[in-house]
Amino acid sequence: MLPPTSCMPRLRNAAATREAMLASARRHFARESYENVGLREIAGEAGVDPALVSRYFGSKEQLFREALRGEDPLSLDGLSREELPDYFASLFFGQAGKSPDKAAEKVDCLLMMLRSASSQRASEIVREAIGTDVLEPMAALLTGEDAAMRASLTLAVLMGCGVLHTAMALESLRDADEARLRKRLTAMFETALA
């Protein structure tokens, strides 16, 4: 006879399951193009049945949208215009945010944006998310002319440097003295934002 506790149904945590699927999706979409990622792989890494992914998100497109957006892609709340160059340099080094997991999530979102460029539908979702979640809040912090253009240039610097550092592991960036690299990056962000 089994002990009474093993007869009890296993408690399930819907929020934790959902987050595990989103985390798995972020990792897969950051490593592969939209078309090459399947719900079966995402579910397998999250430890759930593929049907559960569809049940929670409805479609691969919706899962991609939610994985891309995360809680707050760049977390600009509470930042002033003057703090932005240092903040973006911190993002580059994975030090922005409250935890290393959140910093890694931001890097994964940037890689997802890059890898989605070959997919018409995924790139539409990325453009929408970038506009709403990143560029509009950033432009709102800027004053003067061409705020939207300056926000876009800043994101281009961040994404370009991030890709060369993270995805391509360029030795000149990967092995650089962090203080010197941070100083140069901060100056680049200041110029893009000016």
N, CA and C atoms as a LAMMPS dump frame, in Angstrom:
ITEM: TIMESTEP
0
ITEM: NUMBER OF ATOMS
582
ITEM: BOX BOUNDS ff ff ff
-5.0000000000000000e+02 5.0000000000000000e+02
-5.0000000000000000e+02 5.0000000000000000e+02
-5.0000000000000000e+02 5.0000000000000000e+02
ITEM: ATOMS id mol type element x y z
1 1 1 N 0.845 -1.187 0
2 1 2 C 0 0 0
3 1 3 C 0.887 1.246 0
4 2 1 N 0.517 2.22 -0.834
5 2 2 C 1.271 3.447 -0.942
6 2 3 C 0.998 4.36 0.242
7 3 1 N 1.981 5.121 0.653
8 3 2 C 1.723 6.106 1.706
9 3 3 C 0.663 7.095 1.24
10 4 1 N -0.122 7.618 2.155
11 4 2 C -1.216 8.534 1.791
12 4 3 C -0.767 9.731 0.964
13 5 1 N 0.427 10.255 1.192
14 5 2 C 0.834 11.451 0.462
15 5 3 C 1.056 11.18 -1.016
16 6 1 N 1.436 9.945 -1.392
17 6 2 C 1.677 9.693 -2.802
18 6 3 C 0.387 9.483 -3.583
19 7 1 N -0.741 9.344 -2.905
20 7 2 C -2.031 9.232 -3.589
21 7 3 C -2.581 10.602 -3.966
22 8 1 N -2.02 11.639 -3.367
23 8 2 C -2.5 12.991 -3.629
24 8 3 C -2.075 13.41 -5.034
25 9 1 N -2.926 14.101 -5.767
26 9 2 C -2.51 14.598 -7.071
27 9 3 C -1.388 15.63 -6.909
28 10 1 N -0.479 15.612 -7.849
29 10 2 C 0.628 16.552 -7.817
30 10 3 C 0.094 17.965 -8.06
31 11 1 N 0.484 18.878 -7.196
32 11 2 C 0.051 20.258 -7.373
33 11 3 C 0.794 20.861 -8.555
34 12 1 N 0.103 21.652 -9.326
35 12 2 C 0.709 22.277 -10.49
36 12 3 C 0.661 23.783 -10.331
37 13 1 N 1.678 24.403 -10.798
38 13 2 C 1.77 25.844 -10.709
39 13 3 C 1.711 26.398 -12.132
40 14 1 N 0.565 26.923 -12.51
41 14 2 C 0.36 27.4 -13.876
42 14 3 C 1.317 28.535 -14.226
43 15 1 N 1.568 29.439 -13.3
44 15 2 C 2.459 30.565 -13.576
45 15 3 C 3.89 30.085 -13.812
46 16 1 N 4.35 29.132 -13.004
47 16 2 C 5.708 28.602 -13.173
48 16 3 C 5.831 27.823 -14.477
49 17 1 N 4.801 27.072 -14.836
50 17 2 C 4.804 26.327 -16.095
51 17 3 C 4.857 27.285 -17.272
52 18 1 N 4.049 28.317 -17.214
53 18 2 C 4.027 29.321 -18.288
54 18 3 C 5.39 29.989 -18.433
55 19 1 N 6.001 30.354 -17.314
56 19 2 C 7.309 31.01 -17.349
57 19 3 C 8.391 30.063 -17.866
58 20 1 N 8.291 28.778 -17.52
59 20 2 C 9.259 27.799 -18.034
60 20 3 C 9.149 27.688 -19.554
61 21 1 N 7.933 27.716 -20.073
62 21 2 C 7.75 27.663 -21.522
63 21 3 C 8.285 28.937 -22.188
64 22 1 N 8.04 30.095 -21.587
65 22 2 C 8.551 31.355 -22.141
66 22 3 C 10.079 31.389 -22.114
67 23 1 N 10.67 30.927 -21.022
68 23 2 C 12.132 30.91 -20.917
69 23 3 C 12.727 29.981 -21.975
70 24 1 N 12.12 28.828 -22.161
71 24 2 C 12.583 27.895 -23.187
72 24 3 C 12.435 28.518 -24.576
73 25 1 N 11.307 29.165 -24.822
74 25 2 C 11.076 29.807 -26.122
75 25 3 C 12.123 30.888 -26.382
76 26 1 N 12.428 31.708 -25.365
77 26 2 C 13.439 32.758 -25.542
78 26 3 C 14.781 32.156 -25.936
79 27 1 N 15.172 31.099 -25.243
80 27 2 C 16.468 30.473 -25.564
81 27 3 C 16.474 29.921 -26.989
82 28 1 N 15.388 29.244 -27.383
83 28 2 C 15.33 28.65 -28.726
84 28 3 C 15.281 29.718 -29.812
85 29 1 N 14.429 30.741 -29.64
86 29 2 C 14.322 31.799 -30.643
87 29 3 C 15.589 32.652 -30.693
88 30 1 N 16.354 32.723 -29.61
89 30 2 C 17.616 33.467 -29.611
90 30 3 C 18.711 32.706 -30.362
91 31 1 N 18.602 31.374 -30.392
92 31 2 C 19.634 30.548 -31.044
93 31 3 C 19.319 30.231 -32.49
94 32 1 N 18.031 30.166 -32.846
95 32 2 C 17.609 29.725 -34.183
96 32 3 C 16.648 30.736 -34.8
97 33 1 N 16.499 30.662 -36.101
98 33 2 C 15.518 31.52 -36.763
99 33 3 C 14.108 31.062 -36.396
100 34 1 N 13.17 31.952 -36.563
101 34 2 C 11.769 31.681 -36.222
102 34 3 C 11.283 30.386 -36.869
103 35 1 N 11.569 30.206 -38.162
104 35 2 C 11.097 29.026 -38.883
105 35 3 C 11.705 27.726 -38.375
106 36 1 N 12.919 27.789 -37.844
107 36 2 C 13.606 26.575 -37.406
108 36 3 C 13.269 26.146 -35.987
109 37 1 N 12.476 26.92 -35.292
110 37 2 C 12.097 26.581 -33.922
111 37 3 C 10.733 25.917 -33.941
112 38 1 N 10.646 24.772 -33.288
113 38 2 C 9.375 24.056 -33.196
114 38 3 C 8.839 24.042 -31.777
115 39 1 N 7.527 23.955 -31.672
116 39 2 C 6.907 23.905 -30.347
117 39 3 C 7.325 22.648 -29.585
118 40 1 N 7.604 21.584 -30.302
119 40 2 C 8.013 20.33 -29.66
120 40 3 C 9.336 20.517 -28.897
121 41 1 N 10.306 21.233 -29.505
122 41 2 C 11.591 21.477 -28.842
123 41 3 C 11.416 22.385 -27.623
124 42 1 N 10.602 23.399 -27.779
125 42 2 C 10.346 24.32 -26.668
126 42 3 C 9.698 23.567 -25.516
127 43 1 N 8.7 22.762 -25.829
128 43 2 C 8.005 21.988 -24.799
129 43 3 C 8.953 20.998 -24.128
130 44 1 N 9.782 20.321 -24.931
131 44 2 C 10.71 19.335 -24.374
132 44 3 C 11.657 19.952 -23.362
133 45 1 N 12.214 21.111 -23.701
134 45 2 C 13.131 21.777 -22.769
135 45 3 C 12.404 22.263 -21.516
136 46 1 N 11.144 22.666 -21.677
137 46 2 C 10.359 23.137 -20.529
138 46 3 C 9.796 21.981 -19.706
139 47 1 N 9.884 20.759 -20.243
140 47 2 C 9.386 19.593 -19.52
141 47 3 C 7.871 19.461 -19.546
142 48 1 N 7.252 19.905 -20.658
143 48 2 C 5.793 19.822 -20.772
144 48 3 C 5.424 19.187 -22.103
145 49 1 N 4.188 18.808 -22.234
146 49 2 C 3.664 18.263 -23.481
147 49 3 C 3.488 19.405 -24.483
148 50 1 N 3.811 19.178 -25.77
149 50 2 C 3.646 20.245 -26.772
150 50 3 C 2.23 20.815 -26.834
151 51 1 N 1.239 19.995 -26.553
152 51 2 C -0.145 20.489 -26.571
153 51 3 C -0.365 21.563 -25.51
154 52 1 N 0.396 21.477 -24.418
155 52 2 C 0.247 22.469 -23.358
156 52 3 C 0.757 23.841 -23.812
157 53 1 N 1.798 23.844 -24.639
158 53 2 C 2.301 25.112 -25.18
159 53 3 C 1.205 25.771 -26.008
160 54 1 N 0.562 24.984 -26.861
161 54 2 C -0.531 25.519 -27.682
162 54 3 C -1.695 25.98 -26.817
163 55 1 N -1.96 25.247 -25.762
164 55 2 C -3.068 25.606 -24.878
165 55 3 C -2.801 26.945 -24.189
166 56 1 N -1.565 27.172 -23.741
167 56 2 C -1.222 28.403 -23.039
168 56 3 C -1.098 29.604 -23.983
169 57 1 N -0.567 29.372 -25.193
170 57 2 C -0.226 30.499 -26.062
171 57 3 C -1.007 30.549 -27.368
172 58 1 N -1.667 29.463 -27.732
173 58 2 C -2.493 29.461 -28.932
174 58 3 C -1.743 29.142 -30.202
175 59 1 N -0.573 29.748 -30.382
176 59 2 C 0.18 29.534 -31.608
177 59 3 C 1.648 29.856 -31.375
178 60 1 N 2.465 29.399 -32.292
179 60 2 C 3.895 29.726 -32.241
180 60 3 C 4.092 31.238 -32.358
181 61 1 N 3.294 31.876 -33.199
182 61 2 C 3.376 33.326 -33.383
183 61 3 C 3.118 34.074 -32.073
184 62 1 N 2.081 33.661 -31.36
185 62 2 C 1.755 34.317 -30.092
186 62 3 C 2.816 34.027 -29.036
187 63 1 N 3.337 32.808 -29.026
188 63 2 C 4.426 32.467 -28.101
189 63 3 C 5.646 33.335 -28.39
190 64 1 N 5.986 33.502 -29.657
191 64 2 C 7.107 34.349 -30.043
192 64 3 C 6.879 35.781 -29.567
193 65 1 N 5.672 36.297 -29.79
194 65 2 C 5.333 37.673 -29.392
195 65 3 C 5.529 37.847 -27.882
196 66 1 N 5.021 36.911 -27.1
197 66 2 C 5.119 37.04 -25.642
198 66 3 C 6.541 36.815 -25.151
199 67 1 N 7.269 35.899 -25.78
200 67 2 C 8.664 35.663 -25.397
201 67 3 C 9.514 36.893 -25.712
202 68 1 N 9.247 37.526 -26.817
203 68 2 C 9.992 38.708 -27.231
204 68 3 C 9.73 39.877 -26.295
205 69 1 N 8.505 40.059 -25.952
206 69 2 C 8.15 41.22 -25.14
207 69 3 C 8.583 41.058 -23.693
208 70 1 N 8.541 39.858 -23.161
209 70 2 C 8.938 39.68 -21.775
210 70 3 C 8.155 40.599 -20.866
211 71 1 N 8.71 40.866 -19.701
212 71 2 C 8.028 41.756 -18.766
213 71 3 C 8.232 43.216 -19.152
214 72 1 N 9.444 43.573 -19.517
215 72 2 C 9.769 44.944 -19.885
216 72 3 C 11.111 44.91 -20.6
217 73 1 N 11.116 44.926 -21.936
218 73 2 C 12.337 44.657 -22.68
219 73 3 C 13.567 45.453 -22.256
220 74 1 N 13.444 46.751 -22.04
221 74 2 C 14.62 47.515 -21.644
222 74 3 C 14.473 48.185 -20.284
223 75 1 N 13.334 48.07 -19.655
224 75 2 C 13.134 48.603 -18.306
225 75 3 C 13.607 50.041 -18.16
226 76 1 N 13.059 50.937 -18.962
227 76 2 C 13.471 52.342 -18.914
228 76 3 C 12.76 53.126 -17.818
229 77 1 N 11.792 52.507 -17.152
230 77 2 C 11.046 53.208 -16.101
231 77 3 C 11.989 53.733 -15.029
232 78 1 N 11.8 54.986 -14.677
233 78 2 C 12.574 55.591 -13.605
234 78 3 C 13.927 56.137 -14.04
235 79 1 N 14.292 55.961 -15.309
236 79 2 C 15.574 56.471 -15.792
237 79 3 C 15.4 57.874 -16.36
238 80 1 N 16.416 58.691 -16.173
239 80 2 C 16.426 60.015 -16.788
240 80 3 C 17.233 59.944 -18.079
241 81 1 N 17.138 60.963 -18.9
242 81 2 C 17.905 61.041 -20.147
243 81 3 C 19.406 60.923 -19.867
244 82 1 N 19.861 61.546 -18.798
245 82 2 C 21.281 61.551 -18.456
246 82 3 C 21.786 60.164 -18.071
247 83 1 N 20.928 59.312 -17.571
248 83 2 C 21.332 57.961 -17.138
249 83 3 C 21.379 56.949 -18.281
250 84 1 N 20.796 57.285 -19.427
251 84 2 C 20.676 56.317 -20.523
252 84 3 C 22.004 55.779 -21.048
253 85 1 N 23.032 56.609 -21.305
254 85 2 C 24.279 56.037 -21.832
255 85 3 C 24.888 54.973 -20.909
256 86 1 N 24.934 55.248 -19.606
257 86 2 C 25.459 54.252 -18.66
258 86 3 C 24.575 53.02 -18.603
259 87 1 N 23.266 53.228 -18.67
260 87 2 C 22.334 52.109 -18.625
261 87 3 C 22.546 51.183 -19.826
262 88 1 N 22.681 51.747 -21.018
263 88 2 C 22.877 50.911 -22.203
264 88 3 C 24.225 50.191 -22.167
265 89 1 N 25.246 50.83 -21.624
266 89 2 C 26.531 50.149 -21.451
267 89 3 C 26.366 48.98 -20.486
268 90 1 N 25.579 49.164 -19.441
269 90 2 C 25.317 48.076 -18.492
270 90 3 C 24.571 46.928 -19.158
271 91 1 N 23.631 47.257 -20.055
272 91 2 C 22.93 46.21 -20.797
273 91 3 C 23.913 45.381 -21.613
274 92 1 N 24.851 46.043 -22.243
275 92 2 C 25.85 45.353 -23.05
276 92 3 C 26.602 44.319 -22.206
277 93 1 N 26.947 44.694 -20.987
278 93 2 C 27.7 43.795 -20.112
279 93 3 C 26.798 42.855 -19.32
280 94 1 N 25.48 42.919 -19.564
281 94 2 C 24.559 42.034 -18.855
282 94 3 C 24.404 42.377 -17.396
283 95 1 N 24.63 43.651 -17.052
284 95 2 C 24.58 44.053 -15.649
285 95 3 C 23.366 44.915 -15.32
286 96 1 N 22.552 45.237 -16.3
287 96 2 C 21.371 46.057 -16.016
288 96 3 C 20.267 45.173 -15.479
289 97 1 N 19.392 45.742 -14.728
290 97 2 C 18.283 44.969 -14.187
291 97 3 C 18.597 44.484 -12.782
292 98 1 N 17.661 43.732 -12.248
293 98 2 C 17.766 43.324 -10.857
294 98 3 C 18.483 41.998 -10.672
295 99 1 N 18.618 41.214 -11.731
296 99 2 C 19.24 39.903 -11.573
297 99 3 C 19.93 39.497 -12.86
298 100 1 N 20.899 38.575 -12.766
299 100 2 C 21.548 38.077 -13.981
300 100 3 C 20.555 37.418 -14.938
301 101 1 N 19.517 36.773 -14.394
302 101 2 C 18.512 36.136 -15.254
303 101 3 C 17.803 37.168 -16.117
304 102 1 N 17.477 38.313 -15.547
305 102 2 C 16.793 39.369 -16.303
306 102 3 C 17.724 39.959 -17.353
307 103 1 N 19.002 40.12 -17.004
308 103 2 C 19.967 40.629 -17.98
309 103 3 C 20.108 39.644 -19.131
310 104 1 N 20.171 38.355 -18.834
311 104 2 C 20.272 37.328 -19.884
312 104 3 C 19.014 37.34 -20.748
313 105 1 N 17.854 37.576 -20.136
314 105 2 C 16.605 37.656 -20.89
315 105 3 C 16.647 38.817 -21.875
316 106 1 N 17.209 39.941 -21.471
317 106 2 C 17.319 41.101 -22.362
318 106 3 C 18.225 40.783 -23.549
319 107 1 N 19.342 40.111 -23.29
320 107 2 C 20.249 39.723 -24.375
321 107 3 C 19.539 38.747 -25.309
322 108 1 N 18.812 37.772 -24.748
323 108 2 C 18.068 36.826 -25.588
324 108 3 C 17.052 37.553 -26.458
325 109 1 N 16.385 38.557 -25.904
326 109 2 C 15.409 39.323 -26.706
327 109 3 C 16.099 40.03 -27.858
328 110 1 N 17.268 40.59 -27.623
329 110 2 C 18.005 41.242 -28.705
330 110 3 C 18.406 40.232 -29.782
331 111 1 N 18.851 39.05 -29.361
332 111 2 C 19.214 38.015 -30.332
333 111 3 C 17.988 37.509 -31.092
334 112 1 N 16.844 37.433 -30.41
335 112 2 C 15.605 37.033 -31.084
336 112 3 C 15.271 38.017 -32.2
337 113 1 N 15.466 39.296 -31.922
338 113 2 C 15.187 40.321 -32.935
339 113 3 C 16.066 40.113 -34.159
340 114 1 N 17.327 39.838 -33.92
341 114 2 C 18.254 39.635 -35.027
342 114 3 C 17.901 38.386 -35.825
343 115 1 N 17.673 37.279 -35.157
344 115 2 C 17.437 36.006 -35.834
345 115 3 C 16.09 35.972 -36.565
346 116 1 N 15.187 36.861 -36.199
347 116 2 C 13.854 36.854 -36.812
348 116 3 C 13.818 37.603 -38.136
349 117 1 N 14.888 38.265 -38.499
350 117 2 C 14.897 39.123 -39.69
351 117 3 C 14.525 38.375 -40.966
352 118 1 N 14.796 37.089 -41.038
353 118 2 C 14.518 36.332 -42.262
354 118 3 C 13.052 35.911 -42.384
355 119 1 N 12.29 36.043 -41.328
356 119 2 C 10.881 35.655 -41.352
357 119 3 C 10.007 36.893 -41.476
358 120 1 N 9.163 36.918 -42.499
359 120 2 C 8.302 38.076 -42.702
360 120 3 C 7.399 38.306 -41.498
361 121 1 N 6.72 37.264 -41.026
362 121 2 C 5.78 37.44 -39.915
363 121 3 C 6.503 37.761 -38.619
364 122 1 N 7.593 37.058 -38.331
365 122 2 C 8.33 37.326 -37.097
366 122 3 C 8.921 38.727 -37.109
367 123 1 N 9.422 39.175 -38.25
368 123 2 C 9.998 40.526 -38.309
369 123 3 C 8.925 41.594 -38.118
370 124 1 N 7.69 41.322 -38.553
371 124 2 C 6.584 42.258 -38.284
372 124 3 C 6.326 42.362 -36.783
373 125 1 N 6.341 41.226 -36.098
374 125 2 C 6.128 41.215 -34.645
375 125 3 C 7.258 41.976 -33.957
376 126 1 N 8.488 41.775 -34.431
377 126 2 C 9.642 42.461 -33.848
378 126 3 C 9.518 43.967 -34.045
379 127 1 N 9.165 44.407 -35.255
380 127 2 C 9.014 45.853 -35.504
381 127 3 C 7.962 46.456 -34.575
382 128 1 N 6.862 45.755 -34.413
383 128 2 C 5.796 46.231 -33.525
384 128 3 C 6.302 46.326 -32.089
385 129 1 N 6.975 45.293 -31.621
386 129 2 C 7.478 45.276 -30.238
387 129 3 C 8.549 46.339 -30.025
388 130 1 N 9.459 46.478 -30.982
389 130 2 C 10.511 47.488 -30.859
390 130 3 C 9.894 48.883 -30.788
391 131 1 N 8.93 49.135 -31.668
392 131 2 C 8.299 50.453 -31.676
393 131 3 C 7.588 50.762 -30.382
394 132 1 N 6.752 49.847 -29.947
395 132 2 C 5.921 50.068 -28.765
396 132 3 C 6.69 49.982 -27.462
397 133 1 N 7.545 48.973 -27.345
398 133 2 C 8.175 48.674 -26.056
399 133 3 C 9.545 49.309 -25.861
400 134 1 N 10.208 49.705 -26.94
401 134 2 C 11.57 50.199 -26.816
402 134 3 C 11.691 51.633 -27.329
403 135 1 N 11.413 51.833 -28.621
404 135 2 C 11.684 53.134 -29.225
405 135 3 C 10.776 54.243 -28.701
406 136 1 N 9.489 53.976 -28.565
407 136 2 C 8.584 55.021 -28.062
408 136 3 C 8.944 55.46 -26.646
409 137 1 N 9.153 54.524 -25.697
410 137 2 C 9.558 54.975 -24.352
411 137 3 C 10.903 55.701 -24.344
412 138 1 N 11.854 55.234 -25.169
413 138 2 C 13.158 55.886 -25.215
414 138 3 C 13.024 57.29 -25.8
415 139 1 N 12.3 57.431 -26.897
416 139 2 C 12.115 58.745 -27.526
417 139 3 C 11.417 59.709 -26.575
418 140 1 N 10.518 59.197 -25.735
419 140 2 C 9.813 60.05 -24.775
420 140 3 C 10.772 60.65 -23.739
421 141 1 N 11.892 59.982 -23.477
422 141 2 C 12.884 60.499 -22.525
423 141 3 C 13.797 61.56 -23.148
424 142 1 N 13.832 61.591 -24.457
425 142 2 C 14.742 62.501 -25.149
426 142 3 C 14.043 63.829 -25.427
427 143 1 N 14.819 64.875 -25.506
428 143 2 C 14.267 66.186 -25.847
429 143 3 C 14.912 66.652 -27.141
430 144 1 N 14.284 67.623 -27.775
431 144 2 C 14.853 68.176 -28.993
432 144 3 C 14.396 67.446 -30.238
433 145 1 N 15.073 67.77 -31.334
434 145 2 C 14.699 67.22 -32.643
435 145 3 C 15.114 65.763 -32.792
436 146 1 N 14.421 65.085 -33.687
437 146 2 C 14.783 63.738 -34.113
438 146 3 C 14.87 62.723 -32.978
439 147 1 N 13.999 62.83 -31.991
440 147 2 C 14.05 61.913 -30.852
441 147 3 C 13.886 60.461 -31.299
442 148 1 N 12.966 60.196 -32.224
443 148 2 C 12.752 58.819 -32.685
444 148 3 C 13.982 58.295 -33.43
445 149 1 N 14.601 59.158 -34.249
446 149 2 C 15.809 58.742 -34.966
447 149 3 C 16.946 58.455 -33.989
448 150 1 N 17.113 59.306 -32.985
449 150 2 C 18.181 59.126 -32.005
450 150 3 C 17.957 57.858 -31.194
451 151 1 N 16.704 57.574 -30.862
452 151 2 C 16.388 56.329 -30.15
453 151 3 C 16.734 55.123 -31.024
454 152 1 N 16.408 55.21 -32.31
455 152 2 C 16.713 54.108 -33.235
456 152 3 C 18.212 53.897 -33.386
457 153 1 N 18.969 54.992 -33.483
458 153 2 C 20.43 54.873 -33.596
459 153 3 C 21.028 54.24 -32.338
460 154 1 N 20.507 54.6 -31.197
461 154 2 C 20.991 54.028 -29.937
462 154 3 C 20.731 52.527 -29.898
463 155 1 N 19.544 52.125 -30.316
464 155 2 C 19.226 50.697 -30.351
465 155 3 C 20.112 49.969 -31.363
466 156 1 N 20.408 50.616 -32.486
467 156 2 C 21.285 50.005 -33.491
468 156 3 C 22.685 49.768 -32.919
469 157 1 N 23.2 50.737 -32.173
470 157 2 C 24.513 50.56 -31.548
471 157 3 C 24.466 49.414 -30.543
472 158 1 N 23.433 49.4 -29.705
473 158 2 C 23.308 48.345 -28.695
474 158 3 C 23.2 46.967 -29.333
475 159 1 N 22.337 46.843 -30.333
476 159 2 C 22.151 45.539 -30.972
477 159 3 C 23.397 45.107 -31.729
478 160 1 N 23.995 46.022 -32.468
479 160 2 C 25.187 45.671 -33.23
480 160 3 C 26.323 45.233 -32.327
481 161 1 N 26.589 46.019 -31.302
482 161 2 C 27.66 45.664 -30.366
483 161 3 C 27.319 44.38 -29.617
484 162 1 N 26.056 44.243 -29.238
485 162 2 C 25.633 43.038 -28.516
486 162 3 C 25.8 41.778 -29.341
487 163 1 N 25.469 41.846 -30.61
488 163 2 C 25.604 40.686 -31.494
489 163 3 C 27.067 40.32 -31.671
490 164 1 N 27.914 41.321 -31.915
491 164 2 C 29.338 41.046 -32.099
492 164 3 C 29.979 40.494 -30.835
493 165 1 N 29.494 40.938 -29.682
494 165 2 C 30.037 40.491 -28.4
495 165 3 C 29.489 39.133 -27.994
496 166 1 N 28.192 38.944 -28.118
497 166 2 C 27.547 37.742 -27.599
498 166 3 C 27.459 36.626 -28.635
499 167 1 N 26.829 36.905 -29.754
500 167 2 C 26.59 35.852 -30.746
501 167 3 C 27.843 35.49 -31.522
502 168 1 N 28.632 36.49 -31.894
503 168 2 C 29.827 36.226 -32.702
504 168 3 C 31.085 36.108 -31.853
505 169 1 N 30.982 36.484 -30.578
506 169 2 C 32.097 36.387 -29.626
507 169 3 C 33.383 36.966 -30.195
508 170 1 N 33.279 38.157 -30.744
509 170 2 C 34.449 38.829 -31.307
510 170 3 C 35.497 39.024 -30.212
511 171 1 N 36.683 38.528 -30.469
512 171 2 C 37.751 38.538 -29.47
513 171 3 C 38.075 39.949 -28.98
514 172 1 N 38.097 40.927 -29.877
515 172 2 C 38.445 42.296 -29.491
516 172 3 C 37.431 42.893 -28.512
517 173 1 N 36.203 42.411 -28.529
518 173 2 C 35.198 42.853 -27.561
519 173 3 C 35.157 41.925 -26.347
520 174 1 N 35.2 40.634 -26.614
521 174 2 C 35.09 39.635 -25.544
522 174 3 C 36.233 39.751 -24.542
523 175 1 N 37.466 40.002 -25.046
524 175 2 C 38.641 40.01 -24.178
525 175 3 C 39.099 41.417 -23.787
526 176 1 N 38.333 42.419 -24.155
527 176 2 C 38.722 43.802 -23.871
528 176 3 C 38.635 44.103 -22.382
529 177 1 N 39.445 45.052 -21.942
530 177 2 C 39.365 45.55 -20.573
531 177 3 C 37.981 46.179 -20.39
532 178 1 N 37.234 45.684 -19.406
533 178 2 C 35.847 46.122 -19.262
534 178 3 C 35.715 47.619 -19.022
535 179 1 N 36.577 48.193 -18.194
536 179 2 C 36.475 49.626 -17.894
537 179 3 C 36.697 50.465 -19.155
538 180 1 N 37.681 50.087 -19.95
539 180 2 C 37.964 50.836 -21.186
540 180 3 C 36.832 50.667 -22.191
541 181 1 N 36.338 49.442 -22.33
542 181 2 C 35.24 49.178 -23.258
543 181 3 C 33.974 49.901 -22.812
544 182 1 N 33.695 49.875 -21.519
545 182 2 C 32.52 50.573 -20.991
546 182 3 C 32.594 52.071 -21.287
547 183 1 N 33.775 52.659 -21.119
548 183 2 C 33.953 54.091 -21.377
549 183 3 C 33.664 54.407 -22.842
550 184 1 N 34.163 53.583 -23.748
551 184 2 C 33.94 53.811 -25.181
552 184 3 C 32.466 53.603 -25.547
553 185 1 N 31.869 52.555 -25.001
554 185 2 C 30.45 52.303 -25.277
555 185 3 C 29.581 53.445 -24.779
556 186 1 N 29.85 53.906 -23.574
557 186 2 C 29.072 55.005 -23.005
558 186 3 C 29.172 56.234 -23.896
559 187 1 N 30.377 56.513 -24.402
560 187 2 C 30.559 57.651 -25.315
561 187 3 C 29.771 57.46 -26.604
562 188 1 N 29.749 56.229 -27.133
563 188 2 C 28.974 55.951 -28.35
564 188 3 C 27.476 56.161 -28.096
565 189 1 N 26.986 55.69 -26.948
566 189 2 C 25.56 55.871 -26.641
567 189 3 C 25.252 57.35 -26.439
568 190 1 N 26.141 58.074 -25.792
569 190 2 C 25.938 59.513 -25.594
570 190 3 C 25.831 60.227 -26.949
571 191 1 N 26.688 59.861 -27.874
572 191 2 C 26.662 60.47 -29.216
573 191 3 C 25.368 60.14 -29.94
574 192 1 N 24.95 58.876 -29.897
575 192 2 C 23.713 58.464 -30.571
576 192 3 C 22.493 59.177 -29.982
577 193 1 N 22.519 59.403 -28.686
578 193 2 C 21.375 60.035 -28.008
579 193 3 C 21.375 61.547 -28.126
580 194 1 N 22.522 62.154 -28.456
581 194 2 C 22.664 63.629 -28.432
582 194 3 C 21.813 64.277 -29.507
